[in-house]
Amino acid sequence: MVDPWLTIIGIGEDGLAGLSEASRKALADAETVFGGERHLVLAGVGSRGRAWPVPFDADVVLSCRGRPTVVLASGDPFWHGAGASLAEKLGSDEWMAYPAVSTFSLAAARLGWRLEAVTCIGLHAAPFERLVPHLVRDARIICLMRDAAAVGALAKWLTERGWGASLMWTLEALGGPREYIDQHRVDLFAEEVAADLVAVAVWAVGTQGIPRSSGLPDDLFVHDGQITKRPIRALSLSALAPRPGERLWDIGAGSGSISVEWALCGGTATAIEAREDRAANIRKNAAAFGLAHRISVIGGTAPEALAALDAPDAVFIGGGLDRAMFDAIWSRLSPGTRLVAHSVTLETEALLGELHQRHGGELMRVEIAQAAPLGRYRAWEAARPVVQWSVVR
């Protein structure tokens, strides 16, 4: 077998001393060594070193294909590092990897935290909102930071959202001779971090965070009244049965509340919305929940807007279903795909009745009333009935 031309090496703050013999040999044999400026200095590769482009571009490494090449990354290159981005573009016989101890492992070891109970997240190339789903009382979170300036910005962001009483540790240059760890209260953080190599650990103290049950409060979402209300949304999510890694088509998405709750369960969603003002609300909600990387928004109507999309695992149609739309969508679905459709009009209700008779599934009429003032007293105020049809293709 031909030796792989690319070696991906995890390097720590102890530099060459912490590398295995195989890693040092690959470094010595390499024509070109890619890495951050800090990595190149730690490895002592001299003129063979090439600093990463910013943002990271795997094609720069691929331009060296066939010649001995090394990529240096901090700690474990396959945990919020460049390893997977490179490996997915290569054949399995083209590369090999020698990971080192990850920053997350080093941070947990210094703090005495159980790593399996810690949320580990990379904020060096992601917005702070990515933390939102993970911020619950007593949560322990380790974050990789972009630079020293981002630490103060994170402390301010946490304080503004009610987590100022949390404890925060700044962990600099872990595993090397310049290692430094300091503890802070988030809302009192006012220090200069000396180095740009920073991880932050947070022990969350504050509000309750986002509930994990289906049917989040309506006031958590930006909307213009076009929103699947909380009780109906809970029933819809139950029927849609989200699972991590699955894909949803949310057709006529309105505020995107269904997409948000689906994505909070670990899936991805494509929200189809014809009105640009509502599409803007969906984007705001996705960003506020830290889910912009899981929710894409497409302007338009079904079925035309679905033409270029990958097949879904589930489909939600909040309203506006007609026979032509149903036929176009149904023909695209693979066996096992779940579909949930709602109706508040007599015409669409009749269509759902026909579809239920033809394709089976469950047909349910939901009527909800809430207590509301009536003069000096209270009375039941009924919402429009919603008919829900759920079926598996």
C-alpha positions in Angstrom: 0.0 0.0 0.0 1.1 3.5 -0.7 1.6 5.6 2.4 -1.0 8.3 3.0 0.2 11.7 1.7 -1.6 13.6 4.5 -1.0 13.3 8.2 -3.3 15.2 10.6 -1.5 15.8 13.9 -3.0 17.1 17.1 -0.4 19.3 19.0 -0.6 20.7 22.5 1.1 23.5 24.3 4.0 21.3 25.1 4.9 21.2 21.5 7.2 18.5 20.1 7.8 17.0 23.5 4.1 15.9 23.6 4.1 14.2 20.2 4.5 10.5 19.5 7.4 9.2 17.6 5.1 8.6 14.6 3.9 12.2 14.7 7.5 13.6 14.8 8.5 11.4 11.9 5.6 12.6 9.8 6.6 16.2 10.6 10.2 15.5 9.7 9.2 14.0 6.3 6.7 16.6 5.3 7.3 19.0 2.5 4.6 21.4 3.7 3.1 21.8 7.2 -0.2 23.7 7.6 -1.4 25.1 10.9 -2.1 28.2 12.9 0.9 30.4 13.5 1.1 29.2 17.1 1.1 25.5 15.9 3.9 26.2 13.5 6.1 27.8 16.1 5.4 24.9 18.6 6.4 22.4 15.9 9.5 24.3 14.9 8.9 23.7 11.1 10.6 26.8 9.9 10.2 27.7 6.2 8.1 24.6 5.5 5.2 26.1 7.5 2.1 27.6 5.9 -0.4 29.5 8.1 -4.1 28.6 7.8 -6.1 30.8 5.6 -8.9 32.6 7.5 -11.6 31.4 7.1 -10.3 27.8 6.9 -10.2 26.4 3.4 -9.6 22.7 3.0 -8.8 23.2 -0.7 -5.5 24.8 0.2 -4.4 21.5 1.7 -5.8 19.5 -1.2 -3.6 21.5 -3.6 -0.7 19.5 -2.1 -2.3 16.1 -2.9 0.2 13.4 -3.5 3.1 15.1 -1.7 4.0 14.5 2.0 1.9 17.0 3.9 1.1 17.6 7.6 -1.8 19.5 9.1 -1.4 20.7 12.7 -4.4 21.3 14.9 -4.9 22.0 18.6 -5.5 18.8 20.7 -8.0 16.4 19.0 -8.4 17.5 15.3 -11.7 15.7 15.1 -13.4 17.6 18.0 -14.3 21.1 16.7 -11.1 21.0 14.6 -10.2 20.7 11.0 -9.9 16.9 10.9 -13.4 16.0 9.7 -13.5 18.9 7.2 -10.4 17.3 5.5 -11.3 13.7 5.9 -14.7 14.0 4.2 -12.9 15.3 1.0 -10.4 12.4 0.9 -10.3 8.7 0.4 -9.6 6.6 3.5 -6.2 5.6 2.1 -5.1 9.2 1.7 -4.7 10.3 5.3 -3.9 9.2 8.8 -4.3 11.1 12.1 -2.5 11.3 15.4 -4.8 13.1 17.9 -3.6 14.6 21.1 -5.5 15.3 24.3 -8.3 17.7 23.5 -8.8 21.1 25.2 -12.1 19.9 26.6 -10.4 16.9 28.3 -7.7 19.1 29.7 -10.2 21.7 31.0 -12.4 19.0 32.6 -9.3 17.5 34.2 -8.2 20.8 35.7 -11.7 21.5 37.1 -12.5 18.0 38.2 -15.6 17.8 36.1 -17.1 14.6 34.7 -16.5 15.1 31.0 -19.5 12.9 30.0 -21.8 15.3 31.9 -20.3 18.5 30.3 -21.6 20.3 27.2 -18.6 20.9 24.9 -19.0 23.5 22.3 -16.9 25.5 19.8 -17.6 29.3 19.9 -14.5 30.2 18.0 -16.5 30.3 14.7 -20.1 30.4 16.0 -22.4 33.0 17.6 -22.9 33.0 21.4 -26.6 32.1 20.7 -25.4 28.5 20.1 -25.4 28.3 23.9 -29.1 29.0 24.3 -30.4 25.4 24.2 -27.7 24.3 26.7 -28.1 27.0 29.3 -30.1 25.5 32.2 -29.6 25.7 35.9 -26.4 24.0 37.1 -25.3 23.2 33.5 -21.5 22.8 33.1 -20.3 24.0 29.7 -16.8 24.2 28.2 -16.4 26.6 25.2 -13.5 27.1 22.8 -13.2 30.9 22.2 -12.1 32.8 19.2 -9.7 35.1 21.0 -9.2 36.9 24.3 -11.6 39.8 23.4 -14.4 37.3 23.0 -14.3 36.3 26.7 -15.5 39.7 27.9 -18.1 39.8 25.2 -19.4 36.4 26.3 -19.5 37.5 30.0 -21.7 40.5 28.9 -23.9 38.3 26.8 -24.5 35.9 29.6 -25.2 38.7 32.1 -27.8 40.3 29.8 -29.7 37.0 29.6 -29.9 36.5 33.3 -26.9 34.3 33.9 -24.7 36.9 35.6 -24.4 34.9 38.8 -22.7 32.0 37.0 -19.1 31.0 37.6 -16.7 31.3 34.7 -13.1 30.0 34.4 -10.7 31.3 31.8 -8.2 28.6 30.9 -5.2 29.7 28.9 -2.5 27.6 27.2 -3.6 24.4 28.8 -1.0 21.6 29.0 2.0 23.9 28.5 4.5 25.8 30.6 2.4 29.0 30.3 -0.8 27.4 31.6 -3.0 29.8 33.6 -6.5 29.3 35.0 -8.6 31.9 36.8 -12.1 31.9 38.2 -14.6 34.7 37.9 -18.2 35.6 38.6 -19.7 36.3 35.2 -21.3 39.7 35.9 -18.2 40.9 37.7 -15.8 39.9 34.9 -13.6 42.9 34.0 -10.1 41.4 33.5 -7.8 41.4 30.5 -7.1 37.9 29.3 -3.4 37.7 28.6 -3.3 35.2 25.7 -5.5 34.5 22.7 -5.4 30.7 23.4 -8.5 30.7 25.6 -11.1 28.2 26.7 -13.9 29.2 29.0 -15.8 26.9 31.4 -19.1 28.0 32.7 -21.1 26.7 35.7 -24.6 28.1 35.0 -26.4 29.9 37.8 -29.5 31.9 36.8 -32.9 31.4 35.2 -34.4 28.1 34.3 -33.5 28.1 30.7 -35.6 26.7 27.8 -38.0 23.8 28.7 -37.4 20.6 26.9 -41.1 19.7 26.5 -42.9 20.4 23.3 -45.0 23.5 23.2 -42.8 26.4 24.2 -44.6 29.7 25.3 -45.7 31.7 22.4 -44.0 34.9 23.7 -40.6 33.3 23.2 -41.1 33.8 19.4 -41.2 36.8 17.2 -44.4 36.7 15.3 -47.3 38.7 13.8 -50.0 36.5 15.1 -49.3 33.8 12.5 -48.0 31.1 14.8 -49.0 27.6 15.7 -50.2 28.2 19.2 -48.6 26.5 22.1 -51.2 23.7 22.8 -51.6 22.9 19.1 -47.9 23.0 18.6 -47.3 20.5 21.3 -49.8 18.1 19.6 -48.1 18.7 16.3 -44.6 18.0 17.6 -45.9 14.8 19.2 -47.3 13.7 15.8 -44.2 14.7 13.9 -42.1 12.7 16.4 -38.7 14.5 15.9 -35.5 12.6 16.2 -31.8 13.8 16.1 -30.5 14.1 12.6 -33.8 14.0 10.8 -35.0 16.6 8.3 -38.3 18.5 8.4 -40.1 20.4 5.6 -42.1 23.2 7.4 -44.5 24.4 4.7 -46.2 27.8 5.3 -43.9 28.2 8.3 -45.3 31.6 9.6 -43.1 32.3 12.6 -41.0 29.1 12.3 -42.1 27.9 15.8 -42.5 24.3 14.5 -39.0 24.4 12.9 -37.5 25.8 16.0 -38.9 23.1 18.3 -38.0 20.4 15.8 -34.4 21.7 15.6 -34.2 21.8 19.4 -34.6 18.0 19.3 -31.5 17.7 17.1 -32.9 17.8 13.6 -32.7 20.2 10.7 -35.6 22.1 9.2 -36.3 23.9 5.9 -39.0 26.5 6.5 -41.0 27.5 3.4 -42.7 30.9 3.7 -44.1 33.1 1.0 -44.2 36.4 2.9 -40.8 38.1 3.3 -41.7 39.8 6.6 -42.6 36.4 8.1 -39.5 34.8 6.6 -37.5 37.5 8.4 -39.3 36.5 11.7 -38.3 32.9 11.1 -34.6 34.0 10.7 -34.8 36.0 13.9 -36.3 33.1 15.9 -33.7 30.7 14.5 -30.9 33.1 15.5 -32.3 33.8 19.0 -32.5 30.1 19.8 -29.0 29.4 18.5 -30.4 27.3 15.6 -29.5 29.3 12.5 -27.1 26.5 11.5 -30.1 24.0 11.7 -32.9 26.0 10.1 -32.8 27.2 6.5 -35.5 29.6 5.2 -36.8 29.5 1.6 -39.1 32.2 0.2 -41.9 30.8 -1.9 -44.8 28.4 -1.9 -45.1 24.6 -2.2 -44.7 22.6 -4.2 -42.5 24.9 -6.4 -40.2 25.8 -3.5 -39.6 22.1 -2.8 -38.1 21.2 -6.2 -34.4 21.3 -5.2 -34.7 20.0 -1.6 -33.5 16.7 -0.3 -36.3 14.3 0.8 -37.5 14.9 4.3 -38.2 12.6 7.2 -41.3 14.6 8.2 -43.5 17.3 6.7 -45.6 19.8 8.5 -48.3 21.8 6.6 -49.7 24.5 8.8 -52.4 25.6 6.4 -53.3 26.3 2.8 -53.3 22.6 1.7 -55.1 21.8 -1.5 -55.3 18.7 -3.6 -52.6 19.8 -6.1 -50.2 20.6 -3.3 -50.8 17.3 -1.6 -50.4 15.2 -4.7 -47.1 17.0 -5.5 -45.7 16.6 -2.0 -47.0 13.0 -1.5 -45.3 11.8 -4.6 -41.9 13.1 -3.3 -42.1 11.3 0.0 -40.2 8.1 0.7 -41.9 5.2 2.6 -41.9 5.9 6.3 -42.0 9.7 6.0 -44.4 11.3 8.5 -46.8 14.0 7.4 -48.9 16.3 9.6 -51.4 18.7 8.1 -53.7 21.3 9.8 -56.9 22.9 8.7 -59.1 25.7 10.1 -61.3 26.1 7.0 -64.3 23.9 6.1 -62.8 23.3 2.6 -59.5 22.0 3.8 -61.2 20.1 6.5 -63.2 18.2 3.9 -60.0 17.5 2.0 -58.3 16.1 5.1 -61.4 13.9 5.6 -61.0 12.5 2.1 -57.3 12.0 2.5 -57.8 10.2 5.8 -60.3 7.8 4.2 -57.9 7.1 1.3 -54.5 6.9 3.1 -55.4 6.2 6.7 -53.5 7.7 9.6 -55.2 9.7 12.4 -57.8 12.5 12.0 -58.4 14.7 15.1 -60.4 17.8 15.7 -59.1 20.0 18.5 -61.2 22.6 20.2 -59.5 24.7 22.9 -61.0 27.4 25.1 -59.2 29.7 27.6 -60.5 31.6 30.6 -60.8 35.3 29.8 -62.4 38.4 31.5 -66.1 38.9 30.9 -67.2 42.1 32.7 -66.6 41.5 36.4 -66.4 37.7 35.8 -64.6 35.2 33.7 -65.8 33.0 30.8 -64.5 30.5 28.4 -63.2 32.1 25.1 -63.0 29.5 22.4 -60.3 29.5 19.7 -61.1 28.3 16.2 -61.2 24.5 16.0 -58.2 22.9 14.3 -58.4 19.7 12.4 -55.1 17.7 12.4 -54.4 14.8 10.1 -51.2 12.8 10.7 -50.1 9.9 8.6 -47.0 7.8 7.7 -46.3 7.4 4.0 
